[in-house]
Amino acid sequence: MNTTHVVDRLLENMDNMHELGRQRAFELGNPFYAQFEEDGGYWRKELPNGDKFLVTIEVITDENDMPLRIKDHVVKQLNN
């Protein structure tokens, strides 16, 4: 019997991985950050309420280079 595991199905379509990250960020009440080619090197920040911004980011790390938080600077707000 050949069964398809959930992981196998997810890996077949890697285009949906950012959507899973976005969903999880919103579940935790956090913004979602992603880079898209059309944004000219800036990061796109989306809030759980749907507001979107282009931002620059700085990742604050601990002494072991593990990320602690993201500090962002808004460049401009995007239309929803």
HELIX and SHEET records of a PDB file:
HELIX    1   1 VAL A    6  GLU A   12  1                                   7    
HELIX    2   2 MET A   14  ASN A   16  5                                   3    
HELIX    3   3 MET A   17  GLU A   27  1                                  11    
HELIX    4   4 GLU A   37  ASP A   39  5                                   3    
SHEET    1   A 4 PHE A  32  GLN A  35  0                                        
SHEET    2   A 4 TRP A  43  GLU A  46 -1                                        
SHEET    3   A 4 LYS A  52  THR A  61 -1                                        
SHEET    4   A 4 PRO A  67  LEU A  78 -1                                        
END                                                                             
